[in-house]
């Protein structure tokens, strides 16, 4: 069945109990993410195939009495009757989300697609069909943007929606700011070898912390938009300093959610082409948590970029998922040793042995070792004695506006801006 009229009919039938009372009903919306991006990359035939494949995948997670209705090009809705509680609806929504954990086979190719799943429970989340549909749709919009994501309607939806809309506006109207923090050679600390780019969100009340707005972007399905803003802003500045500092790279942080997206490698390659920058000057930083889920998808995408000449760095190394275990498969260029190991390095001999082992292992694998969180000269000297390649931290340079960093870099080379 197709359309909102058909969905309304199924809802009306579901709320009629055998004894004439109004029965509890669940409504779930499953929304295919980034359909347009996939069509642009692989053609409209893929979009048409996914259009037909999506409801079949959803149907696999349903019971015989559940009613599936197609309500849009990328949306399906399911009406659940005979539910004993909200918990049973949440279990059903989770089943639908997990049904997309395996790739969708189209012809002889496999595509990892993502769905956002939102659920609402009648009558507590909406007193009629229209209110329930709106509640499910809002929950779907807030769902985390990966193939396991689903969310129930909740009472703070208006506040969450407001925050989401503010972030959408900040990204689309270029209200964010790009900061750059220098990365230095450990042996020659006066030498800058790269900049790490950092997105900042200024507001009237001050800066919104990254540990607030980045998870907000991931929950609200905006992480691709935020990451692409950061990537394009970074490459724009890189294209400027390459004119006088061609050996200095830029490092861009990549969300684990976006790294597993099948469109990710192509979008990165396209961005490099737009700004006409050589791939060997771009470093993509990804945390170890990327390997907790979707490791195969992340590795496939990063291998594509590595073959093009882009460098891959593991950020916050040593604090995440199964350290060392993935190095046999993953095309790593740099290991960025987390600052938790660096900040008390001077006072703990055990940490010095551990960090020294990390550096030694990196070199044996042909990987560059980078220490984060260097905040004093003595720590820098210890890291140099341990053979660390690059260092980063407040002792060497704080993050600054990207334009300011480029201007200062130009002054270092020419003595004037």
VMD Tcl script that draws the C-alpha trace (Angstrom):
set ca {
  {0.00 0.00 0.00}
  {1.11 3.55 -0.69}
  {0.33 6.96 0.76}
  {-0.84 8.71 3.90}
  {-4.49 7.89 3.17}
  {-3.71 4.18 3.29}
  {-1.70 4.67 6.48}
  {-4.59 6.52 8.11}
  {-6.94 3.69 7.19}
  {-4.65 1.13 8.80}
  {-4.41 3.27 11.93}
  {-8.19 3.63 12.15}
  {-8.62 -0.13 11.88}
  {-5.88 -0.83 14.44}
  {-7.33 1.36 17.22}
  {-10.68 -0.48 17.16}
  {-10.51 -3.24 19.77}
  {-12.84 -6.23 19.86}
  {-14.78 -4.83 22.83}
  {-15.28 -1.42 21.25}
  {-12.62 0.40 23.29}
  {-9.72 2.31 21.75}
  {-6.71 -0.03 21.51}
  {-3.07 1.04 21.96}
  {-1.22 1.31 18.65}
  {2.38 1.90 17.65}
  {3.51 3.88 14.61}
  {7.06 3.56 13.25}
  {8.64 5.55 10.42}
  {11.78 4.19 8.71}
  {13.60 6.72 6.55}
  {16.36 5.86 4.10}
  {19.25 8.29 4.53}
  {21.15 10.10 1.76}
  {19.23 8.60 -1.13}
  {20.02 11.62 -3.31}
  {23.75 11.32 -2.62}
  {23.71 7.68 -3.65}
  {21.80 8.54 -6.84}
  {24.30 11.27 -7.72}
  {27.22 8.92 -7.22}
  {25.83 5.73 -8.74}
  {22.89 6.78 -10.91}
  {19.11 6.87 -10.57}
  {18.82 3.17 -11.30}
  {20.35 2.50 -7.89}
  {17.83 4.85 -6.29}
  {15.01 2.99 -7.99}
  {16.40 -0.35 -6.82}
  {16.71 0.90 -3.24}
  {13.15 2.23 -3.45}
  {11.93 -1.33 -4.02}
  {14.43 -3.03 -1.71}
  {13.73 -0.91 1.37}
  {10.17 -2.12 2.16}
  {11.23 -5.71 1.60}
  {13.98 -5.33 4.19}
  {11.56 -3.69 6.64}
  {8.99 -6.44 6.09}
  {11.52 -9.05 7.24}
  {11.41 -7.53 10.74}
  {7.59 -7.52 11.06}
  {5.02 -9.87 12.53}
  {2.20 -11.26 10.35}
  {-0.35 -8.70 11.62}
  {1.82 -5.58 11.27}
  {0.86 -3.24 8.42}
  {3.54 -1.76 6.17}
  {2.75 1.34 4.10}
  {5.03 3.22 1.70}
  {4.57 6.96 2.43}
  {7.36 8.58 0.42}
  {10.31 8.03 -1.87}
  {12.58 7.22 1.08}
  {10.01 6.58 3.84}
  {8.07 3.56 5.00}
  {5.63 3.46 7.92}
  {4.43 0.52 9.98}
  {1.31 0.32 12.14}
  {1.67 -2.06 15.08}
  {-1.44 -3.34 16.84}
  {-1.85 -5.76 19.77}
  {0.98 -4.14 21.67}
  {1.19 -4.79 25.39}
  {3.32 -1.74 26.24}
  {5.63 0.99 24.92}
  {8.53 -1.40 25.54}
  {7.20 -3.78 22.92}
  {7.02 -0.92 20.43}
  {10.62 0.01 21.19}
  {11.68 -3.59 20.61}
  {9.87 -3.54 17.26}
  {11.57 -0.27 16.24}
  {14.95 -1.72 17.18}
  {14.26 -4.82 15.07}
  {13.56 -2.65 12.03}
  {16.73 -0.60 12.56}
  {18.88 -3.71 12.96}
  {17.43 -5.23 9.80}
  {19.64 -2.79 7.87}
  {22.86 -3.85 9.58}
  {23.70 -6.08 6.60}
  {24.43 -4.58 3.18}
  {21.65 -4.40 0.58}
  {22.50 -6.40 -2.54}
  {21.73 -4.63 -5.81}
  {22.78 -6.74 -8.77}
  {26.33 -7.90 -8.15}
  {27.16 -5.07 -5.73}
  {26.53 -4.55 -2.03}
  {25.60 -1.19 -0.54}
  {25.55 -0.28 3.12}
  {22.51 1.93 3.54}
  {21.40 3.82 6.58}
  {17.97 4.30 8.01}
  {16.63 6.52 10.75}
  {13.75 4.95 12.65}
  {11.29 6.90 14.79}
  {8.46 5.44 16.91}
  {5.40 6.89 18.65}
  {2.81 5.21 20.89}
  {-0.93 5.89 20.75}
  {-2.59 7.42 22.71}
  {0.16 8.75 25.02}
  {2.27 10.33 22.23}
  {-0.64 11.59 20.13}
  {-4.39 11.68 20.60}
  {-5.19 11.21 16.91}
  {-3.55 10.04 13.70}
  {-2.08 13.40 12.70}
  {-0.54 14.02 16.13}
  {0.88 10.49 16.28}
  {2.36 10.77 12.79}
  {4.02 14.07 13.71}
  {5.44 12.53 16.90}
  {6.89 9.57 14.98}
  {8.29 11.87 12.30}
  {10.03 14.05 14.88}
  {11.49 11.00 16.57}
  {12.76 9.82 13.19}
  {14.42 13.20 12.55}
  {16.27 12.91 15.86}
  {17.38 9.35 15.39}
  {21.09 8.74 15.31}
  {22.27 8.66 11.74}
  {23.42 5.07 11.33}
  {21.93 1.75 10.42}
  {21.21 0.76 14.03}
  {19.47 4.02 14.92}
  {16.00 4.45 16.28}
  {14.34 6.74 18.75}
  {11.04 6.88 20.61}
  {9.04 10.06 20.81}
  {9.84 11.98 24.00}
  {8.37 14.98 25.79}
  {11.35 17.32 25.25}
  {10.91 17.18 21.47}
  {10.33 20.93 21.08}
  {13.61 21.83 22.82}
  {15.51 19.18 20.84}
  {13.98 20.37 17.58}
  {14.95 23.96 18.39}
  {18.58 22.96 19.01}
  {18.57 20.93 15.79}
  {17.26 23.89 13.79}
  {19.87 26.20 15.32}
  {22.66 23.85 14.25}
  {21.16 23.49 10.75}
  {21.17 27.28 10.45}
  {24.73 27.57 11.76}
  {26.00 25.09 9.15}
  {24.00 26.35 6.18}
  {24.57 30.05 6.86}
  {28.27 29.54 7.54}
  {28.03 30.70 11.15}
  {30.60 28.15 12.29}
  {34.27 29.06 12.53}
  {37.29 26.96 11.62}
  {40.22 27.04 14.04}
  {43.67 25.60 13.34}
  {46.13 24.17 15.87}
  {49.74 23.67 14.72}
  {51.50 20.31 14.84}
  {55.29 20.55 15.22}
  {58.32 18.39 14.61}
  {59.53 16.93 17.93}
  {63.18 17.18 16.88}
  {62.82 20.72 15.51}
  {59.96 22.27 17.53}
  {60.16 25.54 15.61}
  {59.06 23.67 12.46}
  {55.32 23.36 11.76}
  {54.52 20.18 9.84}
  {50.70 20.35 9.84}
  {47.60 22.00 11.25}
  {44.66 20.20 12.84}
  {41.35 21.81 11.91}
  {38.74 22.25 14.63}
  {35.13 23.36 14.12}
  {33.84 25.98 16.57}
  {30.27 27.24 17.03}
  {30.13 30.83 18.34}
  {26.83 32.13 19.78}
  {25.77 35.23 21.67}
  {26.32 33.37 24.93}
  {29.79 32.14 23.97}
  {31.09 29.06 22.16}
  {29.04 25.87 22.20}
  {31.51 23.13 23.23}
  {32.36 20.58 20.50}
  {31.43 17.73 22.87}
  {27.91 19.19 22.81}
  {27.27 20.11 19.19}
  {29.09 17.18 17.53}
  {26.91 14.54 19.28}
  {23.94 16.78 18.48}
  {24.90 16.60 14.80}
  {25.27 12.81 15.01}
  {21.87 12.40 16.70}
  {20.11 14.74 14.31}
  {21.47 13.37 11.04}
  {23.69 16.43 10.43}
  {27.11 14.85 10.80}
  {27.70 14.66 7.04}
  {26.84 18.35 6.66}
  {29.09 19.31 9.57}
  {31.99 17.15 8.38}
  {31.77 18.42 4.82}
  {31.70 22.01 6.09}
  {34.88 21.30 8.06}
  {36.51 19.53 5.12}
  {35.78 22.27 2.58}
  {36.79 25.03 5.02}
  {40.05 23.21 5.77}
  {40.87 22.58 2.11}
  {40.12 26.21 1.26}
  {42.74 27.36 3.77}
  {45.14 24.61 2.72}
  {44.96 25.83 -0.87}
  {46.06 29.27 0.35}
  {49.13 28.25 2.36}
  {50.29 25.69 -0.19}
  {51.34 28.64 -2.33}
  {54.15 29.46 0.12}
  {54.32 26.39 2.42}
  {53.79 23.36 0.15}
  {55.01 20.79 2.71}
  {52.50 21.62 5.47}
  {49.42 19.37 5.68}
  {45.98 19.74 7.21}
  {44.30 17.16 9.47}
  {40.51 16.92 9.52}
  {38.54 14.97 12.12}
  {36.00 12.50 10.72}
  {33.02 11.16 12.66}
  {32.93 7.33 12.87}
  {29.30 7.50 11.68}
  {30.22 9.35 8.50}
  {33.37 7.27 7.90}
  {31.17 4.18 7.40}
  {28.94 5.94 4.87}
  {29.37 4.50 1.35}
  {29.40 8.00 -0.17}
  {32.19 9.25 2.11}
  {35.27 8.48 -0.06}
  {33.74 10.02 -3.19}
  {32.75 13.19 -1.35}
  {36.30 13.60 -0.01}
  {37.84 13.06 -3.44}
  {35.41 15.52 -5.00}
  {36.23 18.15 -2.35}
  {39.97 17.82 -3.06}
  {39.25 18.34 -6.73}
  {37.21 21.48 -6.06}
  {40.05 23.10 -4.08}
  {42.79 21.65 -6.28}
  {44.88 20.32 -3.41}
  {47.21 17.30 -3.61}
  {45.91 14.28 -1.63}
  {49.25 13.81 0.13}
  {48.64 17.07 2.02}
  {45.35 15.85 3.57}
  {45.22 13.77 6.76}
  {41.92 12.31 7.93}
  {41.72 11.67 11.69}
  {39.36 8.98 12.97}
  {39.04 7.67 16.52}
  {39.40 4.04 17.54}
  {35.66 3.88 18.29}
  {35.06 3.67 14.54}
  {36.06 0.01 14.79}
  {33.53 -0.91 17.45}
  {30.82 -1.09 14.74}
  {30.96 -1.14 10.94}
  {34.72 -1.81 10.87}
  {34.52 -3.35 7.39}
  {32.75 -0.31 5.94}
  {35.22 2.09 7.57}
  {38.25 0.13 6.36}
  {36.87 -0.14 2.80}
  {36.32 3.62 2.59}
  {39.66 4.50 4.09}
  {41.47 2.05 1.79}
  {39.98 3.87 -1.19}
  {41.25 7.20 0.11}
  {44.62 5.78 1.08}
  {45.13 4.51 -2.46}
  {44.46 8.03 -3.72}
  {47.29 9.38 -1.55}
  {45.37 10.65 1.50}
  {46.94 9.91 4.90}
  {44.92 8.28 7.69}
  {45.51 9.00 11.38}
  {44.11 7.20 14.41}
  {43.10 9.90 16.90}
  {43.11 9.43 20.70}
  {45.15 6.27 20.26}
  {45.29 3.95 23.26}
  {41.91 4.83 24.76}
  {39.47 3.15 22.41}
  {38.47 -0.14 20.90}
  {40.93 -3.05 20.84}
  {44.12 -1.05 20.41}
  {46.58 -2.69 17.99}
  {44.04 -5.32 16.85}
  {42.97 -3.49 13.68}
  {46.43 -2.32 12.60}
  {46.93 -5.44 10.51}
  {44.04 -4.41 8.22}
  {43.76 -0.65 8.51}
  {45.87 1.66 6.26}
  {47.22 3.84 9.08}
  {49.72 6.64 8.40}
  {49.78 8.23 11.87}
  {49.01 7.27 15.46}
  {48.04 10.25 17.61}
  {48.82 9.20 21.18}
  {46.05 10.47 23.43}
  {46.88 13.30 25.83}
  {45.85 11.17 28.80}
  {49.23 9.43 28.37}
  {51.15 12.67 27.83}
  {50.02 15.14 30.48}
  {51.53 13.23 33.42}
  {54.38 11.70 31.44}
  {57.07 13.52 33.45}
  {56.02 12.10 36.78}
  {55.31 8.47 35.87}
  {58.08 6.20 34.68}
  {55.53 3.55 33.78}
  {53.87 5.95 31.34}
  {57.20 6.75 29.73}
  {57.76 3.04 29.10}
  {54.24 2.71 27.68}
  {54.50 5.75 25.40}
  {57.97 4.63 24.31}
  {56.50 1.25 23.34}
  {53.75 2.94 21.33}
  {56.31 5.04 19.47}
  {58.56 2.05 18.83}
  {55.66 -0.06 17.57}
  {54.59 2.79 15.26}
  {58.03 3.01 13.72}
  {58.29 -0.74 13.24}
  {55.03 -0.57 11.28}
  {56.16 2.43 9.25}
  {53.70 4.73 11.03}
  {54.36 8.27 12.26}
  {53.90 8.83 16.02}
  {52.21 12.07 17.13}
  {51.84 13.10 20.80}
  {48.84 15.22 21.81}
  {48.55 17.42 24.89}
  {52.16 18.67 25.16}
  {51.95 21.53 27.66}
  {55.53 22.14 28.86}
  {59.12 22.06 27.64}
  {60.24 19.11 29.77}
  {57.49 16.87 28.40}
  {58.56 17.88 24.91}
  {62.15 16.90 25.72}
  {61.06 13.49 27.06}
  {59.04 12.82 23.91}
  {61.99 13.78 21.73}
  {64.21 11.37 23.69}
  {61.63 8.61 23.15}
  {61.79 9.18 19.39}
  {58.36 10.76 18.91}
  {58.00 12.30 15.45}
  {55.43 15.08 15.86}
  {53.97 16.94 18.85}
  {50.89 19.06 19.46}
  {49.67 21.04 22.46}
  {49.35 24.41 24.17}
  {53.09 24.63 24.82}
  {53.66 24.75 21.07}
  {50.56 26.57 19.89}
  {46.92 27.07 20.80}
  {44.08 26.79 18.29}
  {43.42 30.05 16.45}
  {41.12 31.27 13.72}
  {42.09 29.69 10.43}
  {42.65 32.99 8.64}
  {44.86 34.19 11.51}
  {46.91 30.99 11.39}
  {47.47 31.35 7.64}
  {48.49 34.99 8.07}
  {50.98 34.10 10.83}
  {52.36 31.28 8.72}
  {52.89 33.64 5.83}
  {54.71 36.03 8.15}
  {57.06 33.21 9.22}
  {57.97 32.62 5.59}
  {58.09 36.16 4.23}
  {58.26 38.43 7.29}
  {55.09 40.21 6.13}
  {51.45 39.40 5.30}
}
mol new
graphics top color blue
foreach p $ca { graphics top sphere $p radius 0.5 }
foreach p [lrange $ca 0 end-1] q [lrange $ca 1 end] { graphics top cylinder $p $q radius 0.2 }
display resetview
